């Protein structure tokens, strides 16, 4: 009775809050009541999307969960999971005199072993921030005297766009455009996490953006082979609560299924056109994830038909030996083995102004979210 009374008081305290961060506070209260009613004594739920990480932190969702329910942040930030060696390779490409690196803004600040793209730009290297691979393609058209390398980083959401850029470059017979491919796909990383008994992940909040492309069949093994429930949900605060409530119901009923809460954006079959574009240009290979190590079939390599647009194959950069930053626990944060504020460097040596690891650089990084909303 004491535990029930304590739980009831905690629920009352949550329901009595303003909940102004939710567009529909009444719906939010109903979902919170369902979560409390269905929650097991303990449950570890992991979100594997950087946008979910930010939504959970910004809206205080972690703080309104029942006692015993932990929301863990996983490898959902594509910049964060990019291995140090890949960063070093991009820096080596930037040091080739005729090369201009085109990349998203977050990538410029990620530290490699001894430098960063931002530091290289300050040293006079040619580095341009773009907002899409098509911007990089246009830059190559406008600067025929430069060898333009686009840094392809991201999950299944951005990979089709890079596929289309490569196809477009071939159609234009563009001689000065290549891509450094560091794209990754999510299923292998999820298996690495749920198969690790030390992490004790009980359910997964599955990514919304990625799933618009992949659909849900790629996650079915989580339920079938590992007994792990998963729910694809959207990014509004109520979306996240709905996904958590659906996971709690599965745990309460002893079910393990892959469900879609984000029905306005995700279909079970995904986007066949985008998937076909990926498959035409890329083949899957092993890739190294920061914090998770090498994972078979989790990365992409440009197929032979389009190999002329592979930056590494064209330039063969001389990459310095990889050195990991001492004390940085970004890898453990990405596995969900520790919260960002448990890293000894967090908010001491490592801040957004002086990031030691990529989890503090990216706007979707767990450490950046904790720094902004929890410290």
Secondary structure, DSSP 4 states (H G I P E B T S, - for coil): -HHHHHHHHHHHHHHTS--TTSS-HHHHHHHHHHHHHH--S-EEEEE--HHHHHHHHHTTTGGGSPTTEEEEE-S--HHHHB-HHHHHHHHHHHTSTTEEEEE-GGGGG---SS--HHHHHHTT-EEEE-SSHHHHHHHHHH-TTSEEEEEEEESHHHHHHHHHHHHHHHHTT-TTEEEEEEEB-SHHHHHHHHT-TTT---EEEE-HHHHHHH-SGGGHHHHHHH--EEEE--SSHHHHHHHHHHHHHHHHHT---EEES-TTT--TT--HHHHHHHHHHEEEEEEEETTTEEEEEEEEEE-GGGGGGBHHHHH---PPPP-PPTT--HHHHHHTSS-GGGSTTBTTTBBTTB-SSGGGTSTT-HHHHHHHHT-
